[in-house]
Amino acid sequence: MLAIVAPGQGAQTPGFLAPWLEHPLSHSLVSKWSELIELDLVRLGTVSDADEIRETSHAQPLLVAAGLISSLQLFEKVGFDTSHISYFAGHSVGEITAAAISEAIDGESALSLVNVRARAMSLAAQGSQSGMSAVLGGERETVVAALTALGLTPANENGGGQIVAAGALSALAQLAENPPEGARVRPLQVSGAFHTSVMAPAVAKLKEAAEAAIIHNPKIPVLSNKDGAIITDGQELISRIVGQVAGPVRWDLCMATLAQQGVTGVLEVAPGGTLTGLLKRAQPEIASFALKSPDDLEAGVEFILAHSSKVGA
């Protein structure tokens, strides 16, 4: 049984889109999306430096575009047959990628939504004096209790001993000075406390944008970051994606659902590596494969076929 997952912000690296754009249709689509959202994704994904693509309003559309064209090229090699797949999922902004790959929304709607999301989140962060830090190690209950005591939010629970704390910079500084037992704290280079109430203004803007999108039920169920639930209704899926901007990401529960459902293989679309790394620590019994460049496509097809829902049918 196979699941395909899409990474979130932070997975991008300079030039990562370049090899994927050698595919003519992919280059055409990304150029079209660039015009649609008035953001040069081709330039950003090929020649821009790390600082420029770290900016939220640049990173998020880039990641969705990369996930869509890498999955396009993968499915092209499998004959555009998604019946091999049992579930889709995406981490944070990757949920928009998952919604589009599952055909709950089309590519243009996905890029329009992520563009609004990214700009609204960036705007909400301005002047908030807030940020995020990764808490690595320690027992979950101990870490969450320490964050709560400081008024911080466990904004991303990523499993495998990784929780991202979000909130006031002053509280994050206190956390770094006195880490929870058995844990270490690493500040993250982000502009604000994503997935907390600081992002409430962004939710309102994204909700308005979502109302203009044509939404279908996904062809393959999508797991929700909110609680790991299996979502088959398109309206509910998009509603959850909108609300998730100001709510914690429970990627640990998504991985738990994959294990509970008997998934044997997880493939991560480009730029792959982050989510497969988390899976190896949290659910090592599930095989994983990361699409990092088009050179991985042939092996990706073999992985899909080995874990296909069609096997034994």
C-alpha positions as CSV (number, residue, x, y, z in Angstrom):
1,M,0.0,0.0,0.0
2,L,1.4,3.3,-1.1
3,A,1.2,7.0,0.1
4,I,2.6,10.0,-1.6
5,V,3.6,13.0,0.5
6,A,4.7,16.6,-0.2
7,P,7.2,18.6,1.9
8,G,6.7,21.9,3.6
9,Q,8.6,25.1,3.9
10,G,12.3,24.7,4.6
11,A,12.8,21.9,2.0
12,Q,13.8,24.3,-0.8
13,T,17.5,24.8,-1.8
14,P,19.0,27.1,-4.4
15,G,18.6,25.9,-7.9
16,F,16.5,22.9,-6.9
17,L,13.9,23.5,-9.6
18,A,16.3,23.7,-12.5
19,P,16.6,20.0,-13.5
20,W,12.8,19.6,-13.3
21,L,12.3,22.5,-15.7
22,E,14.2,20.7,-18.5
23,H,10.9,18.8,-19.0
24,P,9.1,21.0,-21.6
25,L,5.5,20.7,-20.2
26,S,6.8,21.4,-16.7
27,H,8.6,24.5,-17.8
28,S,5.5,25.7,-19.6
29,L,3.3,25.1,-16.6
30,V,5.7,26.9,-14.2
31,S,6.0,29.8,-16.6
32,K,2.2,30.0,-16.8
33,W,1.8,29.9,-13.0
34,S,4.5,32.6,-12.7
35,E,2.3,34.9,-14.8
36,L,-0.8,34.0,-12.9
37,I,0.6,34.9,-9.5
38,E,3.0,37.6,-10.7
39,L,6.0,35.9,-9.2
40,D,8.9,34.6,-11.4
41,L,9.1,31.0,-10.1
42,V,11.5,30.0,-12.9
43,R,14.1,32.5,-11.8
44,L,13.5,31.8,-8.1
45,G,13.9,28.1,-8.5
46,T,17.0,28.2,-10.7
47,V,19.2,31.2,-10.0
48,S,18.1,32.8,-6.7
49,D,20.2,32.4,-3.6
50,A,19.2,30.8,-0.3
51,D,18.1,34.1,1.3
52,E,15.7,35.0,-1.5
53,I,14.0,31.6,-1.6
54,R,13.8,31.5,2.3
55,E,11.3,34.4,2.2
56,T,7.9,32.9,2.9
57,S,6.2,34.6,-0.1
58,H,8.7,32.9,-2.4
59,A,9.3,29.6,-0.7
60,Q,5.7,28.4,-0.5
61,P,4.7,28.9,-4.1
62,L,8.0,27.3,-5.2
63,L,7.4,24.2,-3.1
64,V,3.9,23.7,-4.5
65,A,5.1,24.2,-8.0
66,A,7.9,21.7,-7.5
67,G,5.6,19.1,-6.0
68,L,3.2,19.4,-8.8
69,I,5.7,19.1,-11.7
70,S,7.7,16.3,-10.1
71,S,4.5,14.3,-9.5
72,L,3.5,15.1,-13.1
73,Q,6.7,13.7,-14.4
74,L,6.4,10.7,-12.1
75,F,2.9,9.9,-13.1
76,E,3.8,10.4,-16.8
77,K,6.2,7.4,-16.4
78,V,3.5,5.3,-14.7
79,G,0.9,6.2,-17.4
80,F,-0.9,8.9,-15.3
81,D,-2.3,6.0,-13.2
82,T,-3.1,7.2,-9.7
83,S,-4.9,3.9,-8.8
84,H,-1.6,2.6,-7.4
85,I,-1.9,5.1,-4.6
86,S,-3.9,4.8,-1.4
87,Y,-3.3,8.1,0.3
88,F,-1.9,11.6,-0.2
89,A,-0.6,13.9,2.5
90,G,1.5,17.1,2.8
91,H,3.3,18.9,5.6
92,S,1.9,22.4,6.2
93,V,2.0,24.1,2.8
94,G,2.5,20.7,1.3
95,E,-1.2,20.0,2.0
96,I,-2.0,22.3,-0.9
97,T,0.3,20.2,-3.1
98,A,-1.5,17.1,-1.9
99,A,-4.9,18.6,-2.6
100,A,-3.9,19.4,-6.2
101,I,-2.2,16.0,-6.9
102,S,-5.4,14.3,-5.6
103,E,-7.4,16.6,-8.0
104,A,-9.4,18.2,-5.3
105,I,-8.3,21.5,-6.9
106,D,-6.4,22.2,-10.2
107,G,-2.9,23.5,-10.5
108,E,-3.9,27.1,-11.1
109,S,-6.1,27.1,-8.0
110,A,-3.3,25.6,-6.0
111,L,-0.8,28.3,-7.0
112,S,-3.4,31.0,-6.5
113,L,-4.2,29.7,-3.0
114,V,-0.6,29.2,-2.0
115,N,0.3,32.7,-3.2
116,V,-2.4,34.3,-1.0
117,R,-1.4,32.0,1.9
118,A,2.3,32.9,1.6
119,R,1.8,36.6,1.3
120,A,-0.8,36.8,4.1
121,M,1.4,34.7,6.5
122,S,4.4,37.0,5.7
123,L,2.3,40.1,6.4
124,A,0.8,38.7,9.6
125,A,4.3,38.0,10.8
126,Q,5.6,41.5,10.3
127,G,6.1,43.3,13.6
128,S,4.8,40.4,15.6
129,Q,8.1,39.9,17.5
130,S,7.5,36.2,17.2
131,G,9.4,33.2,15.8
132,M,9.9,29.4,15.9
133,S,12.5,27.0,17.4
134,A,13.0,23.3,16.9
135,V,13.0,21.3,20.1
136,L,15.0,18.1,19.4
137,G,14.8,15.1,21.7
138,G,13.1,14.8,25.1
139,E,9.7,13.1,26.0
140,R,6.7,14.7,24.2
141,E,4.8,15.3,27.4
142,T,7.8,17.0,29.0
143,V,8.5,19.2,26.0
144,V,4.8,20.2,25.5
145,A,4.5,21.1,29.3
146,A,7.6,23.2,29.1
147,L,6.3,25.1,26.1
148,T,2.9,25.7,27.6
149,A,4.5,27.0,30.8
150,L,6.3,29.7,28.7
151,G,3.2,30.6,26.7
152,L,4.6,28.9,23.6
153,T,2.7,26.7,21.1
154,P,3.8,23.3,19.8
155,A,3.2,24.5,16.3
156,N,4.7,21.5,14.5
157,E,4.7,18.0,16.1
158,N,6.8,16.2,13.6
159,G,7.3,12.9,15.4
160,G,10.7,11.2,15.9
161,G,11.5,13.5,18.8
162,Q,11.0,16.8,16.9
163,I,8.6,19.5,18.0
164,V,8.7,23.0,16.7
165,A,7.9,25.7,19.3
166,A,6.3,29.0,18.2
167,G,5.5,32.2,20.0
168,A,7.1,35.4,21.4
169,L,10.8,35.8,20.8
170,S,11.4,36.5,24.4
171,A,9.8,33.2,25.4
172,L,11.8,31.3,22.8
173,A,15.0,32.9,24.3
174,Q,14.0,31.5,27.7
175,L,13.4,28.1,26.2
176,A,16.9,28.1,24.6
177,E,18.4,29.1,28.0
178,N,16.6,26.3,29.8
179,P,15.7,23.5,27.4
180,P,13.3,20.7,28.5
181,E,15.0,17.7,30.0
182,G,16.8,15.6,27.4
183,A,16.2,18.1,24.6
184,R,18.2,20.7,22.7
185,V,16.8,23.9,21.1
186,R,17.6,25.2,17.7
187,P,16.2,28.6,16.5
188,L,14.7,28.5,13.0
189,Q,15.1,31.2,10.3
190,V,11.5,32.1,9.9
191,S,9.8,35.5,10.1
192,G,7.1,34.7,12.7
193,A,5.1,32.2,14.7
194,F,3.4,30.2,11.9
195,H,0.6,27.8,12.9
196,T,-0.4,29.9,15.9
197,S,-3.0,32.6,16.6
198,V,-0.5,35.2,15.2
199,M,-1.6,33.9,11.8
200,A,-5.3,34.6,12.3
201,P,-5.4,37.5,9.8
202,A,-3.9,35.1,7.2
203,V,-6.8,32.6,7.7
204,A,-9.4,35.2,6.8
205,K,-7.6,36.1,3.6
206,L,-7.1,32.5,2.6
207,K,-10.7,31.6,3.3
208,E,-11.8,34.4,1.0
209,A,-9.4,33.1,-1.8
210,A,-10.6,29.5,-1.3
211,E,-14.2,30.5,-1.9
212,A,-13.3,31.4,-5.5
213,A,-11.7,28.0,-6.2
214,I,-13.6,25.1,-7.9
215,I,-13.3,22.2,-5.5
216,H,-13.9,18.5,-6.1
217,N,-13.7,15.5,-3.9
218,P,-10.2,14.1,-4.0
219,K,-9.7,11.1,-6.2
220,I,-7.5,9.6,-3.5
221,P,-8.1,10.3,0.2
222,V,-5.9,13.0,1.8
223,L,-4.6,12.9,5.4
224,S,-5.2,16.1,7.4
225,N,-2.4,17.8,9.3
226,K,-5.0,18.8,11.9
227,D,-5.4,15.3,13.4
228,G,-4.2,12.7,10.9
229,A,-7.8,12.1,9.8
230,I,-8.5,10.5,6.4
231,I,-10.4,13.2,4.3
232,T,-12.5,12.2,1.3
233,D,-14.7,15.4,1.0
234,G,-13.1,18.2,-1.0
235,Q,-14.8,21.1,0.8
236,E,-13.7,19.7,4.2
237,L,-10.2,19.3,2.9
238,I,-9.9,22.9,1.7
239,S,-11.6,24.1,4.9
240,R,-9.0,22.3,7.0
241,I,-6.2,23.6,4.9
242,V,-7.4,27.2,5.4
243,G,-7.7,26.8,9.2
244,Q,-4.4,25.0,9.5
245,V,-2.5,28.3,8.9
246,A,-3.3,29.3,12.5
247,G,-3.4,25.8,14.0
248,P,-0.7,23.2,14.9
249,V,0.6,20.7,12.4
250,R,0.3,17.2,13.7
251,W,2.5,15.4,11.2
252,D,3.2,12.8,13.9
253,L,-0.5,11.8,13.7
254,C,-0.4,11.7,9.9
255,M,2.5,9.2,10.1
256,A,0.6,7.2,12.7
257,T,-2.4,7.0,10.4
258,L,-0.2,5.7,7.6
259,A,1.1,2.9,9.9
260,Q,-2.4,2.1,11.2
261,Q,-3.8,1.8,7.6
262,G,-1.1,-0.7,6.7
263,V,0.9,1.6,4.3
264,T,4.1,-0.2,3.3
265,G,5.7,2.6,1.2
266,V,5.8,6.4,1.2
267,L,7.2,8.4,-1.7
268,E,8.0,12.1,-1.2
269,V,7.7,14.4,-4.2
270,A,10.3,17.1,-4.8
271,P,12.1,18.5,-3.1
272,G,12.1,15.2,-1.2
273,G,14.1,14.2,1.8
274,T,12.6,16.0,4.9
275,L,9.5,13.8,5.4
276,T,11.2,10.6,4.5
277,G,13.8,11.4,7.2
278,L,11.1,11.9,9.8
279,L,9.4,8.7,8.7
280,K,12.6,6.7,9.1
281,R,12.8,7.8,12.7
282,A,9.1,7.6,13.7
283,Q,7.9,4.7,11.6
284,P,11.0,2.7,10.5
285,E,8.9,-0.3,9.4
286,I,7.5,1.8,6.4
287,A,9.8,1.9,3.4
288,S,10.4,5.4,1.9
289,F,11.7,7.0,-1.2
290,A,12.5,10.7,-1.9
291,L,12.3,12.4,-5.3
292,K,15.3,14.8,-5.3
293,S,15.9,15.2,-9.0
294,P,14.6,13.7,-12.3
295,D,17.3,11.1,-12.0
296,D,15.2,9.5,-9.3
297,L,12.1,9.0,-11.5
298,E,12.9,5.5,-12.8
299,A,13.6,4.3,-9.3
300,G,10.5,6.1,-8.1
301,V,8.4,4.2,-10.6
302,E,9.8,0.9,-9.3
303,F,9.1,2.0,-5.8
304,I,5.5,2.8,-6.7
305,L,5.0,-0.6,-8.4
306,A,6.5,-2.5,-5.4
307,H,4.1,-0.8,-3.0
308,S,1.1,-0.4,-5.3
309,S,-2.4,-1.0,-4.0
310,K,-2.8,-3.1,-7.1
311,V,-0.2,-5.7,-5.9
312,G,-2.0,-9.0,-5.4
313,A,-5.3,-7.7,-6.8
